Amino acid sequence: MDVPLLLIALIAGMLLPLGLPELPPLWLTTLPLVPALMLWRCPAGRWLGVLSLGLLWSCLFHQQLLAQRLPPDLDGSRVQVLARVDGLPQATATGWRLALTQVRLLENDQPLPPIRAHWFQGQPVNPGELWQFEVTLRRPAGMANPGGFDYEAWLYAQGVGALGSIRQGERLAEPPRFAGFAALRHHLRTRITAVLEEQAGGARLIALVVGDKGVLDRQDWLVLQATGTAHLMVISGLHIGMLAAAVFGLVTLLGRIGVLRWPWPRLWLAVAVVVPITTLYAILAGFGVPVQRALLMITLGLLIQLCYRRPGLWTFWLVAFATVVALNPAAPLRAGFWLSFIAVGLLLYGMGARLGSSSLWWRWGRAQWVVFVGLWPWLMFWSMPASLSAPLANLLAIPWVSLLVVPAALLGTVLELLFDIPWLLQGAAVALNWLFDGLAWIAELRAAERLATPDWLGFALGLVGVAALLSPMARLLWLPGAACLLVLLLPSHERPLPGQLWVTVLDVGQGLSVLLQTEEHDLLYDAGARFSSGFDLGEAVVYPALLALGVRELDVMLLSHADNDHAGGAPFIAGHLPVKRVLAGQHAAIDPVLRAQPCEPGETWQWDGVRFEILYSPPPPAPPNEQSCVLRAVAGSSAVLLPGDLGIRGEYQMLDRSLAADLLLAPHHGSRSSSSYAFIRAVEPRWAVFSAGRHSQYGHPHPLVVERYRELEAEPVYTATAGAIRFVLDDTGKARRDWSWRERARRFWHEDQALARLAEPPAKPVLE
């Protein structure tokens, strides 16, 4: 029986549902078992049977996980709950981020799923504590855009069944005597923080001891991202492997010199010591996927050694892969899962049959080259930035962290806990700070590059190129391998036909960002918000979407006005894409780095047969929203009108102009202070797009406004439920809605667009 092939079949079966828009019924997944049992004696029958078992287990797991989500009738409700704090609470710029388990409604004791909650300016909380919270609950939904991070997939893989915004809370009980490993991690974090609190940058060491990534600030992450060394600042498989090797070597050495007297083979003692210690460290580290992978491969390797067998390394890799997926079939939805396993697989492939013939430094340099080249397709697939300086940075940083910082940090933690000796822990923090100083210098030389997500053909060609460049025949295959990688790095994108206009309204929550594309030109109208927490929608949503849609430079970036939800993301866009010209309403209040020019009403231009005109943009003393720059674009007999946050006052002042448009971006996100009857009649839109967040705190769009559009025969479209939406306007007079991203990229874990209540505005909006 070919074990590797059966493992591959099992893995394929468990991964198959992740590509489906809907889960199949369980009875359907059992049908392949019938022919598999009939053909079990032949290899194909066994392969089909194992694949079917993997599919059945995965579908059963996913159905149970989906059933644990917040009930739709509680979506958006404010309730009182009893809950226990789980994991390590994370301090944020605005409060606390925490996980809640054992959640129950106070009024009827109804159990609720695990909640990922944020407490704005809340009290410090500790793992294991029992609290009563007043919390606003939401189903786990996120923004949906091309090239963007799939937040819903990330939440699903974490097992999060609801999101919560805590209003107030009361601690009811302290943690139990044994509150689990989370409490132990919290105790270690508190102890290390007390030792290093007066040492600049000392908190960084906590990430390497207890796996708390929240101690790294934004600048730290930018440095790590620019140098491709982020994997070193989370407890990864490398750290687990180094610890296992150190413990194994120490036990072996003590046995040889006679300190440890053991009547049986020393390997038995080494295994009995190494596995528990590495398991404890893995649990304290949070037991992430890279840690699971390393722990499994180490444990399997040691157990196999006890049996005096030597199976191939690929078998170890496949067993670890299959085990991690079997424990959590949703784990492959996280980029870290693939990057961890693929990195090890690349080393097995690219370093095979080469380790015994070259020097240590050649092998170390070769390993960096293998991982650097091999991960490019995967980083692009996950829309993650890649660093060109990564090989050099890792060549120095990996031994520094693995051989110096981590051993000193772990031993220093033990000395501090047992004997109150802090000097080794403090020395490890100094060494880590020196490393960050060096990485910051390298980061200034070259920033990380984010490239467009490839299509499936480009991704496949990239994998072929990697296989050629890392194979033993690389000297013969380097030219076709490089050509395949070049295709991956230079993807082709569709563009509008001459005279055609594509209008893509991005999903930026409570804000606005619209991309207008002609055959050879691109215009961005607004760029989303940048929040006080540092989260920038220009960086997280708009820029990746522009790359995914084939934008390499912007001919014009037009900012309707200076409100944060319209202009906050613009500086990041301008800093990462060439922008030929920036126009803005309320231009004096726009960030000076953009060098915005004022919108001039009456200005017109033509691109590829499409006419653009600035209709309106009054100067002060008009109120800020009324200074919105209104743009109208006409493609043949079709048009789009973009009025920003214009109110009724400005709408009436424009009625003497030509406003007719098939597509209208509802003024001010559908606010009650806009979208007058007179304005809608003058525009006569076929579609009215409401760019607003789910459960908008401002009550956008207002029910009366939505009803007004329906009354005048305009179809309401909501970014909150459709995600990004593309409309095609041309000279045929047949404007059409081309796609919505939630429909195009639909997977079974995404919020169901058929939930009609989400598509409707709130019945009782708050006062504006």
VEXGU-587358 format. One line per 10 residues: number of its first residue (from 1); their letters; for each residue x, y, z of C-alpha. Coordinates in nm, 2 decimals, padded with zeros to 4 digits. Layout:
// VEXGU-587358
NUM	a	X Y Z; ...
This chain:
// VEXGU-587358
1	mdvplllial	00.00 00.00 00.00; 00.14 00.34 -00.11; 00.11 00.55 00.21; 00.21 00.88 00.05; -00.06 00.85 -00.22; -00.32 00.77 00.04; -00.22 01.07 00.24; -00.24 01.29 -00.07; -00.59 01.15 -00.13; -00.70 01.22 00.22
11	iagmllplgl	-00.57 01.57 00.21; -00.74 01.63 -00.13; -01.07 01.52 00.01; -01.04 01.75 00.31; -00.94 02.05 00.10; -01.20 02.00 -00.17; -01.49 02.18 00.01; -01.29 02.50 00.05; -01.34 02.57 -00.32; -01.72 02.54 -00.31
21	pelpplwltt	-01.97 02.82 -00.29; -02.21 02.59 -00.10; -02.15 02.28 00.11; -02.29 01.96 -00.04; -02.54 01.75 00.16; -02.37 01.48 00.37; -02.55 01.20 00.19; -02.40 01.31 -00.14; -02.05 01.29 00.00; -02.10 00.93 00.11
31	lplvpalmlw	-02.19 00.81 -00.25; -01.83 00.76 -00.36; -01.78 00.52 -00.07; -01.99 00.26 -00.24; -01.77 00.21 -00.55; -01.46 00.26 -00.33; -01.56 -00.04 -00.11; -01.63 -00.25 -00.42; -01.29 -00.16 -00.57; -01.10 -00.16 -00.24
41	rcpagrwlgv	-00.85 -00.43 -00.35; -00.72 -00.21 -00.63; -00.52 00.11 -00.57; -00.78 00.33 -00.74; -01.05 00.20 -00.51; -00.85 00.27 -00.19; -00.75 00.61 -00.32; -01.12 00.70 -00.39; -01.23 00.56 -00.05; -00.97 00.77 00.15
51	lslgllwscl	-01.06 01.08 -00.06; -01.43 01.03 00.02; -01.36 00.98 00.39; -01.16 01.31 00.39; -01.45 01.48 00.21; -01.71 01.35 00.44; -01.52 01.45 00.76; -01.44 01.80 00.62; -01.81 01.86 00.52; -01.93 01.74 00.86
61	fhqqllaqrl	-01.68 01.97 01.04; -01.78 02.27 00.83; -02.15 02.22 00.88; -02.11 02.20 01.25; -01.89 02.51 01.25; -02.14 02.71 01.04; -02.42 02.60 01.28; -02.24 02.77 01.57; -02.26 03.12 01.42; -02.47 03.39 01.58
71	ppdldgsrvq	-02.84 03.35 01.50; -02.96 03.60 01.24; -03.22 03.74 01.47; -02.95 03.86 01.71; -02.74 04.03 01.44; -02.70 04.40 01.53; -02.87 04.36 01.86; -02.75 04.51 02.19; -02.77 04.25 02.47; -02.64 04.16 02.82
81	vlarvdglpq	-02.42 03.85 02.82; -02.23 03.64 03.07; -01.89 03.53 02.93; -01.55 03.41 03.02; -01.23 03.57 02.88; -01.03 03.34 02.67; -00.67 03.36 02.54; -00.45 03.67 02.59; -00.64 04.00 02.57; -00.47 04.24 02.34
91	atatgwrlal	-00.43 04.61 02.42; -00.51 04.83 02.12; -00.47 05.20 02.05; -00.84 05.25 02.15; -00.91 04.98 02.41; -00.89 04.60 02.44; -00.94 04.32 02.19; -01.05 04.00 02.36; -01.19 03.66 02.29; -01.50 03.55 02.48
101	tqvrllendq	-01.61 03.19 02.54; -01.89 03.01 02.74; -02.11 03.30 02.63; -02.47 03.31 02.74; -02.75 03.56 02.71; -02.84 03.70 03.05; -03.21 03.72 02.99; -03.28 03.35 02.89; -02.94 03.17 02.94; -02.93 03.10 02.56
111	plppirahwf	-02.57 02.98 02.46; -02.39 03.19 02.20; -02.09 03.11 01.99; -01.73 03.23 02.07; -01.71 03.61 02.02; -01.42 03.83 01.91; -01.49 04.15 02.09; -01.35 04.50 02.12; -01.39 04.72 02.43; -01.34 05.08 02.34
121	qgqpvnpgel	-01.15 05.25 02.63; -01.24 04.95 02.85; -01.09 04.81 03.17; -00.80 04.57 03.17; -00.91 04.21 03.16; -00.74 03.88 03.24; -00.77 03.53 03.10; -01.03 03.31 03.28; -01.23 03.59 03.44; -01.61 03.58 03.43
131	wqfevtlrrp	-01.77 03.91 03.32; -02.12 04.05 03.25; -02.10 04.26 02.94; -02.34 04.49 02.75; -02.24 04.41 02.39; -02.36 04.48 02.04; -02.35 04.16 01.85; -02.28 04.11 01.48; -02.25 03.81 01.25; -01.89 03.76 01.13
141	agmanpggfd	-01.89 03.96 00.81; -01.62 04.18 00.65; -01.56 04.38 00.34; -01.55 04.21 00.01; -01.32 04.34 -00.26; -01.09 04.21 -00.53; -00.74 04.15 -00.40; -00.85 04.22 -00.04; -00.80 04.03 00.28; -01.08 03.78 00.34
151	yeawlyaqgv	-01.16 03.87 00.69; -01.46 03.64 00.70; -01.24 03.34 00.61; -00.99 03.44 00.88; -01.27 03.46 01.14; -01.41 03.13 01.03; -01.07 02.96 01.05; -01.04 03.09 01.41; -01.38 02.95 01.50; -01.52 03.29 01.57
161	galgsirqge	-01.90 03.28 01.55; -01.98 03.64 01.63; -01.82 03.99 01.65; -01.90 04.21 01.95; -01.86 04.58 02.05; -01.86 04.60 02.43; -02.04 04.90 02.58; -01.97 04.83 02.95; -01.88 04.54 03.17; -01.87 04.42 03.53
171	rlaepprfag	-01.63 04.16 03.65; -01.82 03.88 03.83; -01.55 03.63 03.93; -01.18 03.59 03.93; -01.02 03.31 03.72; -01.05 02.96 03.86; -00.74 02.82 04.03; -00.63 02.65 03.71; -00.75 02.88 03.43; -00.56 02.69 03.16
181	faalrhhlrt	-00.25 02.77 02.97; -00.39 03.11 02.87; -00.36 03.22 03.24; 00.00 03.08 03.25; 00.08 03.28 02.93; -00.07 03.59 03.09; 00.14 03.54 03.41; 00.46 03.50 03.20; 00.37 03.81 03.00; 00.31 04.02 03.31
191	ritavleeqa	00.63 03.90 03.48; 00.84 03.97 03.17; 00.68 04.31 03.12; 00.77 04.41 03.47; 01.13 04.31 03.41; 01.16 04.49 03.08; 00.93 04.78 03.12; 01.21 05.04 03.17; 01.40 04.90 02.88; 01.33 05.06 02.54
201	ggarlialvv	01.19 04.81 02.30; 01.20 04.54 02.56; 00.84 04.44 02.51; 00.93 04.29 02.18; 01.08 03.99 02.35; 00.74 03.89 02.48; 00.65 03.79 02.12; 00.92 03.53 02.13; 00.84 03.39 02.47; 00.46 03.37 02.48
211	gdkgvldrqd	00.37 03.43 02.12; 00.20 03.77 02.19; 00.23 03.96 01.86; 00.03 04.25 02.00; 00.34 04.39 02.17; 00.48 04.48 01.83; 00.38 04.83 01.71; 00.30 04.93 01.36; 00.66 05.05 01.29; 00.80 04.71 01.40
221	wlvlqatgta	00.57 04.53 01.16; 00.67 04.76 00.88; 01.03 04.68 00.94; 00.97 04.31 00.95; 00.75 04.32 00.64; 01.01 04.52 00.44; 01.28 04.27 00.53; 01.08 03.94 00.51; 01.16 03.85 00.87; 00.81 03.86 01.02
231	hlmvisglhi	00.82 03.48 01.07; 01.10 03.53 01.32; 00.89 03.74 01.56; 00.62 03.48 01.61; 00.69 03.15 01.77; 00.73 02.94 01.45; 00.84 02.59 01.36; 01.20 02.71 01.35; 01.19 02.80 01.72; 01.02 02.47 01.81
241	gmlaaavfgl	01.29 02.28 01.61; 01.57 02.47 01.77; 01.44 02.40 02.12; 01.39 02.03 02.05; 01.74 02.01 01.91; 01.89 02.18 02.22; 01.70 01.96 02.46; 01.79 01.65 02.27; 02.15 01.75 02.26; 02.16 01.83 02.63
251	vtllgrigvl	02.00 01.50 02.74; 02.24 01.31 02.51; 02.54 01.50 02.64; 02.44 01.45 03.01; 02.40 01.08 02.94; 02.74 01.04 02.78; 02.93 01.21 03.06; 02.75 01.00 03.32; 02.54 01.27 03.48; 02.22 01.09 03.39
261	rwpwprlwla	02.22 00.72 03.47; 01.97 00.54 03.25; 01.98 00.17 03.21; 01.79 00.17 02.87; 01.89 00.33 02.54; 01.95 00.70 02.58; 01.73 00.77 02.28; 01.43 00.66 02.49; 01.51 00.91 02.76; 01.57 01.19 02.51
271	vavvvpittl	01.23 01.13 02.34; 01.06 01.12 02.68; 01.21 01.46 02.77; 01.20 01.64 02.43; 00.84 01.57 02.34; 00.68 01.71 02.67; 00.91 02.01 02.68; 00.84 02.11 02.32; 00.47 02.04 02.36; 00.46 02.27 02.66
281	yailagfgvp	00.64 02.55 02.47; 00.41 02.50 02.17; 00.10 02.54 02.40; 00.24 02.85 02.57; 00.31 02.99 02.22; -00.06 02.97 02.13; -00.03 02.65 01.93; -00.05 02.81 01.59; -00.04 02.61 01.26; 00.34 02.65 01.21
291	vqrallmitl	00.40 02.53 01.57; 00.16 02.24 01.52; 00.34 02.14 01.20; 00.69 02.15 01.36; 00.57 01.97 01.68; 00.41 01.69 01.47; 00.71 01.64 01.25; 00.95 01.63 01.55; 00.73 01.39 01.75; 00.68 01.16 01.45
301	glliqlcyrr	01.05 01.16 01.37; 01.15 01.07 01.72; 00.89 00.80 01.75; 00.99 00.65 01.42; 01.35 00.65 01.55; 01.24 00.44 01.84; 01.10 00.19 01.60; 01.43 00.19 01.41; 01.26 00.28 01.08; 01.36 00.55 00.84
311	pglwtfwlva	01.06 00.65 00.62; 01.11 00.94 00.37; 01.10 01.30 00.49; 00.81 01.36 00.25; 00.60 01.11 00.44; 00.66 01.31 00.76; 00.56 01.62 00.58; 00.24 01.46 00.45; 00.14 01.31 00.78; 00.19 01.65 00.96
321	fatvvalnpa	-00.01 01.82 00.68; -00.30 01.57 00.70; -00.31 01.58 01.08; -00.33 01.96 01.10; -00.61 01.97 00.84; -00.79 01.68 01.01; -00.79 01.86 01.34; -00.92 02.18 01.18; -01.03 02.15 00.81; -01.07 02.53 00.81
331	aplragfwls	-00.70 02.59 00.89; -00.60 02.61 00.52; -00.80 02.93 00.49; -00.52 03.11 00.67; -00.21 03.22 00.48; 00.02 03.11 00.76; -00.09 02.75 00.71; 00.03 02.74 00.35; 00.34 02.95 00.40; 00.46 02.73 00.69
341	fiavglllyg	00.40 02.39 00.51; 00.52 02.52 00.17; 00.84 02.66 00.32; 00.93 02.32 00.46; 00.82 02.15 00.14; 01.04 02.38 -00.06; 01.34 02.30 00.16; 01.28 01.93 00.12; 01.26 01.97 -00.26; 01.53 02.23 -00.31
351	mgarlgsssl	01.78 02.10 -00.07; 01.74 01.72 -00.13; 02.05 01.53 -00.23; 02.27 01.84 -00.18; 02.33 01.85 00.19; 02.63 01.61 00.20; 02.83 01.77 -00.08; 02.87 02.14 00.01; 02.99 02.36 00.29; 02.77 02.48 00.58
361	wwrwgraqwv	02.77 02.84 00.44; 02.67 02.72 00.09; 02.38 02.51 00.24; 02.27 02.81 00.46; 02.27 03.04 00.16; 02.10 02.79 -00.06; 01.82 02.75 00.20; 01.75 03.12 00.19; 01.75 03.12 -00.19; 01.51 02.82 -00.20
371	vfvglwpwlm	01.26 02.98 00.04; 01.28 03.33 -00.13; 01.22 03.21 -00.48; 00.97 02.94 -00.39; 00.74 03.15 -00.18; 00.68 03.43 -00.44; 00.38 03.26 -00.60; 00.22 03.19 -00.26; 00.28 03.55 -00.14; 00.12 03.68 -00.45
381	fwsmpaslsa	-00.17 03.44 -00.43; -00.25 03.56 -00.08; -00.20 03.93 -00.18; 00.09 03.96 00.07; 00.39 04.19 00.01; 00.72 04.03 -00.06; 01.06 04.17 00.03; 01.36 04.17 -00.22; 01.59 04.21 00.07; 01.46 03.90 00.25
391	planllaipw	01.75 03.66 00.16; 02.01 03.90 00.30; 01.81 03.99 00.61; 01.72 03.62 00.69; 02.08 03.51 00.62; 02.18 03.71 00.93; 01.86 03.73 01.13; 01.77 03.36 01.15; 02.09 03.25 01.33; 02.08 03.57 01.55
401	vsllvvpaal	01.73 03.49 01.67; 01.75 03.11 01.68; 02.10 03.07 01.83; 02.12 03.38 02.05; 01.80 03.56 02.12; 01.55 03.27 02.17; 01.78 03.05 02.39; 01.87 03.35 02.60; 01.51 03.45 02.63; 01.39 03.11 02.73
411	lgtvlellfd	01.67 03.04 02.98; 01.64 03.39 03.11; 01.26 03.34 03.17; 01.33 03.03 03.37; 01.60 03.21 03.57; 01.36 03.50 03.64; 01.07 03.28 03.74; 01.28 03.04 03.97; 01.56 03.26 04.11; 01.45 03.63 04.03
421	ipwllqgaav	01.76 03.67 03.81; 01.67 03.92 03.53; 02.00 03.99 03.36; 01.99 03.72 03.10; 01.63 03.82 03.00; 01.74 04.18 02.97; 02.04 04.08 02.76; 01.82 03.89 02.52; 01.60 04.20 02.49; 01.92 04.41 02.41
431	alnwlfdgla	02.02 04.16 02.14; 01.68 04.17 01.99; 01.69 04.55 01.98; 02.02 04.54 01.80; 01.86 04.31 01.54; 01.58 04.55 01.49; 01.82 04.84 01.44; 01.99 04.64 01.17; 01.67 04.54 01.00; 01.55 04.90 01.01
441	wiaelraaer	01.86 05.00 00.82; 01.80 04.72 00.56; 01.43 04.82 00.53; 01.53 05.18 00.43; 01.71 05.03 00.13; 01.41 04.86 -00.02; 01.05 04.84 00.08; 00.84 04.53 00.04; 00.66 04.49 -00.29; 00.29 04.40 -00.32
451	latpdwlgfa	00.20 04.27 -00.67; -00.13 04.19 -00.82; -00.29 03.85 -00.73; -00.24 03.62 -01.03; -00.51 03.42 -01.20; -00.51 03.04 -01.17; -00.31 03.00 -01.50; -00.05 03.25 -01.39; -00.03 03.09 -01.04; 00.02 02.74 -01.20
461	lglvgvaall	00.29 02.88 -01.43; 00.46 03.04 -01.13; 00.47 02.70 -00.95; 00.62 02.54 -01.27; 00.88 02.81 -01.28; 00.97 02.75 -00.91; 00.99 02.38 -00.97; 01.23 02.43 -01.26; 01.46 02.68 -01.08; 01.49 02.47 -00.77
471	spmarllwlp	01.53 02.13 -00.93; 01.86 01.95 -00.97; 01.84 02.04 -01.34; 01.82 02.41 -01.27; 02.12 02.49 -01.49; 01.94 02.35 -01.79; 01.59 02.48 -01.70; 01.67 02.82 -01.57; 01.55 03.00 -01.89; 01.20 02.84 -01.91
481	gaacllvlll	01.17 02.86 -01.53; 01.25 03.23 -01.53; 01.00 03.28 -01.82; 00.73 03.12 -01.61; 00.80 03.34 -01.32; 00.80 03.64 -01.54; 00.45 03.55 -01.66; 00.35 03.53 -01.29; 00.50 03.87 -01.21; 00.35 04.05 -01.51
491	psherplpgq	-00.02 03.94 -01.52; -00.25 04.06 -01.79; -00.58 04.24 -01.71; -00.89 04.31 -01.91; -00.95 04.67 -02.00; -01.27 04.85 -02.12; -01.33 04.87 -02.50; -01.30 05.21 -02.67; -01.59 05.43 -02.57; -01.67 05.21 -02.27
501	lwvtvldvgq	-01.65 05.31 -01.91; -01.62 05.07 -01.62; -01.74 05.20 -01.28; -01.63 04.98 -00.98; -01.77 05.09 -00.64; -01.54 04.94 -00.37; -01.67 04.81 -00.04; -01.50 05.04 00.21; -01.76 05.03 00.49; -01.88 05.37 00.60
511	glsvllqtee	-01.70 05.57 00.33; -01.66 05.59 -00.04; -01.41 05.48 -00.31; -01.50 05.44 -00.68; -01.27 05.35 -00.97; -01.36 05.47 -01.32; -01.17 05.30 -01.60; -01.16 05.37 -01.97; -00.95 05.19 -02.24; -00.62 05.35 -02.13
521	hdllydagar	-00.70 05.58 -01.83; -00.79 05.54 -01.46; -00.96 05.78 -01.22; -01.01 05.72 -00.85; -01.29 05.91 -00.68; -01.23 05.91 -00.31; -01.01 05.66 -00.12; -01.19 05.55 00.20; -01.10 05.62 00.56; -00.80 05.61 00.79
531	fssgfdlgea	-00.88 05.55 01.15; -00.72 05.67 01.47; -00.62 05.31 01.55; -00.39 05.33 01.24; -00.60 05.10 01.02; -00.60 05.25 00.68; -00.86 05.15 00.42; -00.64 05.30 00.15; -00.37 05.05 00.24; -00.59 04.75 00.33
541	vvypallalg	-00.86 04.77 00.07; -00.83 05.03 -00.20; -00.46 04.98 -00.30; -00.49 04.60 -00.32; -00.81 04.63 -00.52; -00.64 04.88 -00.76; -00.36 04.63 -00.82; -00.61 04.34 -00.87; -00.80 04.54 -01.12; -00.49 04.62 -01.33
551	vreldvmlls	-00.43 04.98 -01.22; -00.06 05.07 -01.24; -00.10 05.45 -01.22; -00.38 05.69 -01.17; -00.43 05.97 -01.42; -00.65 06.15 -01.17; -00.73 06.10 -00.80; -01.04 06.31 -00.73; -01.14 06.36 -00.36; -01.49 06.48 -00.32
561	hadndhagga	-01.40 06.67 00.00; -01.18 06.64 00.31; -01.39 06.42 00.53; -01.19 06.13 00.66; -01.42 05.86 00.52; -01.36 06.00 00.17; -01.00 06.13 00.18; -00.83 05.94 00.47; -00.68 05.67 00.26; -00.55 05.90 -00.02
571	pfiaghlpvk	-00.20 05.96 00.12; -00.12 05.59 00.12; -00.25 05.55 -00.24; -00.04 05.85 -00.36; 00.27 05.71 -00.18; 00.25 05.37 -00.35; 00.10 05.44 -00.70; 00.20 05.71 -00.95; -00.07 05.98 -00.95; -00.05 06.24 -01.22
581	rvlagqhaai	-00.30 06.48 -01.08; -00.50 06.52 -00.75; -00.82 06.73 -00.76; -01.03 06.79 -00.45; -01.33 06.98 -00.32; -01.25 07.16 00.00; -00.89 07.13 -00.12; -00.74 07.36 00.14; -00.83 07.10 00.41; -00.68 06.81 00.22
591	dpvlraqpce	-00.35 06.66 00.34; -00.07 06.88 00.20; 00.14 06.58 00.09; -00.12 06.53 -00.19; -00.07 06.87 -00.34; -00.44 06.88 -00.43; -00.57 07.13 -00.69; -00.92 07.27 -00.64; -01.21 07.13 -00.84; -01.31 07.39 -01.10
601	pgetwqwdgv	-01.68 07.36 -01.20; -01.72 07.34 -01.57; -01.38 07.17 -01.63; -01.42 06.89 -01.88; -01.19 06.63 -02.05; -01.22 06.32 -02.27; -01.05 05.99 -02.24; -01.09 05.72 -02.51; -01.43 05.85 -02.61; -01.56 05.90 -02.26
611	rfeilysppp	-01.64 06.26 -02.14; -01.58 06.37 -01.78; -01.72 06.69 -01.63; -01.69 06.86 -01.29; -02.04 06.99 -01.24; -02.03 07.15 -00.89; -01.78 07.24 -00.62; -01.86 07.56 -00.43; -01.60 07.74 -00.22; -01.63 07.84 00.15
621	pappneqscv	-01.84 07.96 00.33; -02.05 07.66 00.21; -02.05 07.38 00.48; -01.79 07.11 00.43; -02.02 06.85 00.29; -02.17 07.10 00.05; -01.83 07.17 -00.09; -01.82 06.82 -00.24; -01.68 06.80 -00.59; -01.95 06.65 -00.82
631	lravagssav	-01.83 06.45 -01.12; -02.03 06.32 -01.41; -01.89 06.08 -01.67; -02.07 06.01 -02.00; -02.00 05.70 -02.22; -02.23 05.74 -02.53; -02.58 05.75 -02.40; -02.50 05.62 -02.05; -02.37 05.82 -01.76; -02.26 05.80 -01.39
641	llpgdlgirg	-02.30 06.08 -01.13; -02.08 06.10 -00.83; -02.20 06.37 -00.58; -01.99 06.29 -00.27; -02.16 06.40 00.05; -02.37 06.67 -00.12; -02.69 06.76 00.07; -03.03 06.89 -00.04; -02.90 07.25 -00.06; -02.64 07.16 -00.32
651	eyqmldrsla	-02.88 06.93 -00.50; -03.12 07.22 -00.56; -02.84 07.44 -00.68; -02.75 07.19 -00.95; -03.09 07.14 -01.09; -03.02 07.38 -01.38; -02.75 07.14 -01.51; -02.77 06.82 -01.71; -02.78 06.55 -01.43; -02.93 06.25 -01.62
661	adlllaphhg	-02.74 05.93 -01.53; -02.80 05.55 -01.53; -02.59 05.51 -01.22; -02.60 05.74 -00.92; -02.39 05.71 -00.61; -02.64 05.81 -00.35; -02.54 06.14 -00.19; -02.40 06.13 00.16; -02.44 05.75 00.18; -02.82 05.77 00.17
671	srssssyafi	-02.85 06.03 00.45; -03.19 06.18 00.52; -03.04 06.52 00.45; -02.99 06.43 00.09; -03.15 06.26 -00.21; -03.44 06.50 -00.26; -03.73 06.41 -00.49; -03.64 06.69 -00.72; -03.28 06.57 -00.75; -03.37 06.20 -00.81
681	raveprwavf	-03.62 06.31 -01.08; -03.35 06.52 -01.25; -03.11 06.23 -01.25; -03.36 05.95 -01.32; -03.11 05.68 -01.22; -03.15 05.31 -01.30; -02.94 05.22 -01.00; -02.87 05.40 -00.67; -02.56 05.27 -00.49; -02.54 05.31 -00.12
691	sagrhsqygh	-02.18 05.30 00.00; -02.23 05.25 00.38; -02.12 05.01 00.65; -02.33 04.73 00.78; -02.53 04.84 01.08; -02.42 05.20 01.02; -02.39 05.40 01.34; -02.54 05.69 01.14; -02.84 05.49 01.02; -02.73 05.50 00.66
701	phplvveryr	-02.91 05.45 00.43; -03.22 05.60 00.58; -03.54 05.39 00.51; -03.73 05.69 00.38; -03.45 05.77 00.13; -03.44 05.41 00.01; -03.82 05.41 -00.03; -03.79 05.74 -00.22; -03.56 05.58 -00.48; -03.78 05.28 -00.51
711	eleaepvyta	-04.08 05.50 -00.56; -03.90 05.67 -00.85; -03.81 05.33 -01.00; -03.44 05.33 -00.91; -03.29 05.00 -00.79; -03.11 05.03 -00.45; -02.77 04.85 -00.44; -02.58 04.81 -00.11; -02.20 04.77 -00.09; -02.26 04.62 00.26
721	tagairfvld	-02.42 04.32 00.11; -02.29 04.31 -00.25; -01.93 04.39 -00.17; -01.75 04.57 -00.45; -01.97 04.62 -00.76; -01.89 04.68 -01.12; -02.11 04.86 -01.37; -02.04 04.88 -01.75; -02.15 05.19 -01.94; -02.11 05.23 -02.31
731	dtgkarrdws	-02.25 05.39 -02.63; -02.50 05.11 -02.69; -02.74 05.25 -02.43; -02.74 04.91 -02.25; -02.57 04.99 -01.93; -02.54 04.68 -01.71; -02.44 04.56 -01.37; -02.14 04.34 -01.45; -02.07 04.17 -01.12; -02.07 04.20 -00.74
741	wrerarrfwh	-01.77 04.06 -00.56; -01.97 03.86 -00.31; -02.14 03.68 -00.60; -01.81 03.63 -00.80; -01.59 03.51 -00.51; -01.87 03.34 -00.31; -01.76 03.06 -00.07; -01.97 02.87 00.18; -01.83 03.05 00.48; -01.92 03.40 00.35
751	edqalarlae	-02.23 03.57 00.49; -02.53 03.47 00.29; -02.63 03.75 00.06; -02.98 03.60 00.05; -03.03 03.73 00.41; -03.28 03.99 00.30; -03.27 04.17 00.63; -02.91 04.27 00.57; -02.99 04.42 00.24; -03.24 04.66 00.39
761	ppakpvle	-03.16 04.97 00.59; -03.23 04.97 00.96; -03.60 05.01 01.05; -03.52 05.27 01.32; -03.20 05.46 01.23; -03.03 05.67 01.49; -03.05 06.04 01.46; -02.79 06.19 01.23
